[in-house]
Amino acid sequence: MTKMLKVALLFSGTLALVACDSGTSTAAPAAKTEAKGSAPAAKDWTTVVVETPEGGFRMGNPDARVKLVEFASFTCSHCRDFHKEAEAKLKPDYVKSGQVSYEYRPFMLNIYDFAATQLATCQGPEKFFTWAGELFNNHDAWIEPFTKLTEADITPLRNQSMGKQVLGLATAGKFNSFAAARGVPRAKFDACLSDEAKIEALTKRQQAAIDAYQIQGTPTFVLNGKKVENAASWAQLQPKIAEAL
């Protein structure tokens, strides 16, 4: 699990690539019966994504017996690993059938997380998990340029507003090129990352989550409203989901 860092902008200058140590519905149209007398196709709940009041993005059946919430960071390598496991097991085996709903709630460990989160959440519910996939599946590619930033890159931004700091660092770290290669126009990129109101909302929701669940790092899982202890991987979490079912 990646331990939580106090969220502070431009607190240390560079980002090290280190190992971790410890809305709107997008439901697909209802399937048509293929032939008279044949059973209708089962609903694929992975196509249903909404933004929640808590600022997360929930995939799946809102009335699922098991409701899983993950507090995760885009810069966290353990979160990256869980994303891969979720794509291989959680979503096809549990979410798709409607047994489990899965909600991703952003949790920022550093300023670079703000940039990634602003970009992903700005795309809306219908594209959020696609963007989460882009960020996790290309983890080192977009993070590595940030590790090469120098004090000369950072110092001019120190007295800027929060939004300008996030956008300035993202540009210095070539994160705009990562987004542009995936179809995000520069004007939209700038507007998304510099949105002060959204940054403030993310910060307040994160503090509320810390207060509610005593979060110490990422990923942290909440199952049916209760924090799951000692579970930072699919191997540790899966038995608890099975038990809840």
N, C-alpha and C positions, 0 to 999 in steps of 0.2 A: 504494500500500500504506500502511496506517496503521501508523505506527511504534509499537513497544511502549513503554508507560509502566510504570514500576515500580509494581507493585500495592501501594497503600497506602490505607487507609480514611481518608476525610475529609482528604485531603492538601491540597486546594486550595479546597474550598468549592463552587464552581460548575462546571458543565459547559458548555463552549462547543460550539456546533454549527459545526464547521469541516470543510472538505474534507480528505480523506485526502491525505497527501503522500507520499508515497513509499510378555444379557438374555432379554427375553421376545419371542418371535416374534409378529408380527401378520400372518402369512401368511393370505391369503384362502383359502377353501375351494377345493379343486381344481375346475377347470371341468369340467362334465359334457359328454359328447359330445352334440351337439345332435340328431343323427340317426344311425341305423345306417349305418356305413360312412363317415361324415364324419370328417375329421381333428379331433382335440381342439384346443381353443383354446390358443394359446401362453400360457405363464405370464407374468403381469405382475409382474416382480420389484420394481417400485416399491411394491408392497403389502406387502413383507416388510421389516420393520424390527426390529432388535435393539439392545439396549444392549451395548456392548463392555466388556471388562475395563479398558480405558484410559479409560473414562468418556465415550466418544463414542456416537453413534447411527448405526448403519450401515444404509443402505437398499440392498437388492439381493441378488444371488446371492453367497453366501459363497465360492463356488468360481470367481468371475469371473476371467477372465484378467488383467484390469487392476483393481487395487485403489487407489482414490483416497481420500485423507484430506485434509480441509480443516481447518486451525486457523483459527477465525473468531471475531470479536467482534460482538455484536449492536449495538453503538454505532458500528461502522465502516461508513462509507458505501461503501467499495469492496466490503466483504463483502455489503452490501445489493445492490449492482449484480450481483455474481456470483450471488447467490441468484436474481435475476430471469433471468439467463442460464441457470442450471441448470434452472429450471422450464421454460424454452423449448427448451433444446437437450440438456443433459446427461442429464436424466432420461428424456425420451421417446426420444431417439436412441441412448442407450448403456446406461442402467441398466435400463430396462424389459425389454430383450431378454436381460439376463443377462450381457452382455459386460463391463460395468463395475459394480463396487460403489462406493458413495459413502458415506463416513463423515464426519460433522460432529463435530469435537471442540471444545468451548468453550474460548475463550482470552480472558481478561478483561483489558481495557486500563484499567479504572477501576472504582470501586465500583458505578456504575450497571450495568455489565456483570454484576456479581454478582447484582444484583436480577433482571435479565432472564433470566440463565442459571438461577438458582434456580427461577424461575417455570416456564420451559420444560421443564427436566429433571424437575421434580416431577410433570409430567403423565404420565410414563411413555413407553415406546417408541412405543406405538400413537398417541400424540398429539403427539410431539415435533416432527415436521416440520410439522404443522399450526400449532403455536405458533411455530415458527421463521418460518413464512410470515406470521403475524399481526404479529410483531415487525418483520420486514424490510419488509413491505408498508405498514406504518403507522409507519415509522421516525421521521419528524419529529413525529408526533402524540404519541408517548409520551416522546420525548426532550426536546422543547421545554419542558415544565413543569420539568424538572430545571435548565434553563439560568436559570430565574427564581428559584431558591433563593437566599436571602441568608445571611449569616453568622448572623443571628438564628435562622434555621431549623436551622443546622448545629451551632452551638456547644454546645447542650445534649446533643448526641449524642457528643461527642468522647471522653468517658471511659466510654462504654458498651461492652459486649461486641461482638464483631464482628457477630454475628447481629442484635443490637438496632440497631446502626448501619445495617446494610443495610435492615432493615425500617423504621426510623425515616425514613431518607432516601426510601425508596420511597413511604411514606405522605405525606411532605411534598411529594413530586413527583407526587402523585395517580396513582401507578402502580397502586394498589389499585382505582381507578375504571376504569382500562383493563382490568384483569383481570376485574372484576365485570361489565363490559359483555359479556364473552365467557364468562360462566357460571361463574367461579371464586368460590366462597363466601368470605367474609372470613376465616373460621376457617382454611380451607385456605391461603389467601394468606399469612396470618400465620405458619402453621406451616412452609410451604415456604421463605419468605424468611429466617426466623430460625434455620434448621437449622444449628447451629454445626458439627456433624460433616461435613455436606455441604460447607460453605464450606471447611473445612480440607482435605477430600479434593480439591476443585477446585484449591486453591492448590498442593498437593503434586503433582498430575498436571500442572499447568501448568509447574512448575519442572522436572519430569522431561522434559517436551516441549522446553523450552528447552535443557536439557542434551543431549538426544538429537539435536536437529535444528538447534540454533543459530538459533532463531526470533528475528527482529528486528522483525516486525510482522505485520499481518493484511491480507488472507488469506495464509496460507502453505500450500502444497500439498505432499503427499508422495505419490509415485506408485510403487507396488510397493516400498515401504519406503525410497525415496530422495527426499530433498528436491528439489523442482523449483525451479531457479534462474530468476530473471527472468520469473516468471509470476504476475501478479496479476489477470488477467482471463480470460474464456473464450477470447477471440481468441488469447491467448498460450498458454493451456493445451491447447486442442483439438488442435493439431498434435502435441503430445507424447503425448496419449492415442491418437491415430490411429497414431502410430509404434509405441507399445507394443502395439497390437493386431495 
